[in-house]
Amino acid sequence: MIKEFDLDVPKQQKPTRLQFRNETRCVTALFERCYKPSSATGKPWKVLVEVVDGVKSETHIDMLGVLIVQVDGTVHDFFDMTAAAKMEKALKYLMTGITKVSEQRGWDIAPFLDAETKVRGLKFKNEWVWRSPVKNGSRSLSAEVLIRHQIEKAEISARFTDRDGNVVKVEHLVSDTPNDFMFFGYLGTFEWQNDNTVELISRDGQKRFIAHAV
């Protein structure tokens, strides 16, 4: 079933393709979180929308479960836009491609429209918590890893809350490329070192980030 979505500009050079993917990934990743997968979409697992200056084929292709479809667009105009306009344009590209695929495969478009509505309801704010909060030894505080996935960067922070659930502090840990396939590498283990200090350790164990509740 369909679980993933992405945008690409296949006719551009690698640096341009990478920049475009990074600057649109916050929208496609948020759409993935808002979309409820359905077995009605069958075996394919991903929709990849290619943005091209002049669509050569309106018909999508199935490449090992990745459904690839073209939509018309000019990437250099995209880079000149504001962050807000980029997110709007990225969602438009995505929904245009999804609509084409849905019509051609006979899918119900409603679940995708529902995901689009949720993205807009969140005002394109892709912010989420990684795993469950962890309590310190005295159980006076909880800490969690907060991810803010934006157009220009992804920010990872530690958020502390008291027994009543009130946020007492948010401390920045690290920022990186706005691509979840990149910043996921930081998300290895997260634990308290003492009643006031938490540590995030990367998956490879090579990077460590400390945050203090007070």
Number of C-alpha atoms within 10 A of each C-alpha: 14 21 16 18 22 20 27 22 22 14 12 14 9 11 9 17 17 14 17 21 19 22 25 26 24 26 28 22 18 22 27 18 17 18 21 13 16 11 9 11 16 12 12 17 16 19 23 20 25 22 24 18 14 11 14 10 10 13 12 19 15 12 10 10 15 18 20 21 24 28 22 15 17 12 17 10 9 17 15 10 12 11 16 11 13 20 23 17 17 23 21 14 19 26 18 17 25 24 16 18 23 15 11 12 12 11 16 13 15 9 15 21 15 15 18 21 14 17 22 14 10 13 12 20 15 20 16 13 15 14 11 10 17 17 19 18 13 8 11 13 22 24 25 21 23 20 19 17 27 23 20 16 17 21 19 23 21 25 21 26 19 15 11 8 10 11 14 13 15 18 16 15 17 16 16 15 18 23 22 16 9 12 20 12 14 21 17 14 12 22 17 19 14 12 17 15 15 23 18 24 19 18 14 10 13 8 12 16 16 19 22 18 18 9
